[in-house]
Amino acid sequence: MVYINLPGCDNELLPFYLAAEEYVARHLKADEYFFMWQVEPTVIFGRNQLIENEVNMDFCRARNIRTFRRKSGGGCVYADKSNIMFSYICGGEAVQFTFDRYLRLIAFLLQKLGLDAHTSTRNDILINGKKVSGNAFYHIPGKNIVHGTMLYDTNMENMVGSITPSDEKLVSKGVKSVRQHITLLKDYIGEHMSIDEFKQYIRENLCEEEQMLDSGAIDKIREIEEEYLTDEFIYGNNPRYSVLLNKHVDGCGHFDVRIEVKNGVIRQVNMMGDYFLVGDLDRGLLNRLRDVPYNEADVAKAIENCNTGDYILNLNNNHFINLLFN
């Protein structure tokens, strides 16, 4: 595996590192790449999430916490300089296999430190049953991009307050609740391994060589970054729909479904949420529903030759139909 060195880029905004992932995926030719990065307090939400549903913007503005969208699915994540972000890029079309393999590999490196580390059934790495790392992925032709957190330490009040009501009592209560479900690496290794030493350990055990990007590559990364910084990408277009449905599917995630229906016919379907994409949802699956009568029989017929699991991780056709109807 090749470690990517981004010279002079230790204090960039979060979208710069997302753009670096894209640059590596689109332009570099080795089988596997990896790099680590840290940012000032930032909330990053998934590709298909509605920012007003996920982020406490008043709290973030008051605490100078930035907010950005990523191109992968999954839920809302808080990051700061006390935790580490991992980026892994590899070739291939087997998205789920790549994701699972990467999670197991990181868990194994934690196990080598004597920690009781395991992967969850979805996208987390756990120590003693508590979450220490959340991860997400997306796919471009021929390449897989996986990124995630590693909680060495973090500002718990910022983590909770940025995605929950900002009332002080609620934040305090939320911190206590979250601490029951997440854990911090410093609580296990802090006495003998600093955050920088942990980063060095990961790098030495994961990567065999290094590639330093030149100024021309950095310039191209900044060009890619511009898209992530636009209001259109960050906030998205959230039009009004005739039918609003909010549901959870075990093993898949939470869905906020918005359906525009005119004269009993589906004109447009928009599916927001923290699910994971494995295919082109809009053009591949949702496009099949355009001009289809809004009833279960016709929708089922429209997707009968389609496997919804090819578009959303772990979603079957019955799940999908249930999402569209009460």
Secondary structure, DSSP 8 states (H G I E B T S, - for coil): -EEEE-TT-TT--HHHHHHHHHHHHHH--SSEEEEEE--SSEEEE-TT--HHHH--HHHHHHTT-EEEE-SS-S--EEE-TTSEEEEEEEE-S-HHHHHHHHHHHHHHHHHTTT--EEE-SSSEEEETTEEEEEEEEEEETTEEEEEEEE-S---HHHHHHTTS---HHHHHHHHHHHTTTB--THHHHTTT--HHHHHHHHHHHH-SEEEE--HHHHHHHHHHHHHHHSHHHHH------SEEEEEEETTTEEEEEEEEEETTEEEEEEEEES--B-S-IIIIIGGGGTT-BSSHHHHHHHTTT--GGGTBTT--HHHHHHHH--
